[in-house]
Amino acid sequence: MGNIKAEYRPFINVTTQGVTGTWLYDTGASVSCMSLTQFRRIALDNRPVKQTPQIRLLSAAKTEINVIGLFHLKIKILGKTFEHPVHVCHPMNQGGIIGMDIITRLGLTYLPARKTFTFDQHIAVGQSKQYTAQTIFKNSAGVVAEMLTDRQIKIPPHSSKVVHMNCASKQQHTTVAGATAVANIYSSQFPLLWGGPAIIQTNFKSKTSMPIINCGPTELTIPRGTAIGHLETIFADGAYQVDEAAVEASLAQAGATLPPTPSAARAEQILREVL
């Protein structure tokens, strides 16, 4: 995928030791790196002391990256100035790479639809843009309860965590204790949360738990009592047991009619035509 056009990748202006360059925003990189070419643009009397790297760096292809040294650089991004260790490497296709170390430290988030960056810990949604979640099943009997966090929750970036929640009925003087329902994670306040649909069961205290994924590149801190999802029930005829053998047979039959996998040369040609 090395021939993907650069405009489809997020770049941001970064100033290091007074030298400004364009760095790639890369959530797949654990640490931040700078090319030797760009590092040499820093005046000799403005370069910090070279330190020995404490880790080995591997590329996406699992090949070892040649690290020249580790330097604590003065960095400025979108008006924020800080000092951070950066690995200087050679060769590099980019002038620099902002990895998860800086992304997590700053809470730096890229918004693909707007092609902009923000420092928000989570992407807040204005009240005028918020709306009530619709039911997710055609034969749903409706949303019967909200799911609220029973304590403050911290979920690391790109991670899944089992979250314990209180379930509050939508109707007064009713309870959802001992209920079996479909849970779906939905939050206007935290739109980067994802989870469900999942069949869950509440205990006698109307509590339940399920895994939730933080799809964003920064840690999310969710306050206690935050509504992050809802429960809904489905009518008796809204679900039926699947015959696994029949499904496997259908998939096998569909696979037999699929066209053969294109050769490497044909795949490369298709990519060029698309891009």
Salt bridges, closest charged atoms under 4 A:
GLU64 OE1 - ARG56 NH2 3.30
ASP101 OD2 - HIS84 NE2 3.01
GLU146 OE2 - LYS170 NZ 3.92
ASP150 OD1 - ARG151 NE 2.95
ASP150 OD2 - LYS207 NZ 3.74
GLU232 OE2 - HIS230 NE2 3.74
GLU268 OE2 - ARG272 NH1 3.31
GLU273 OE2 - ARG266 NH1 3.98
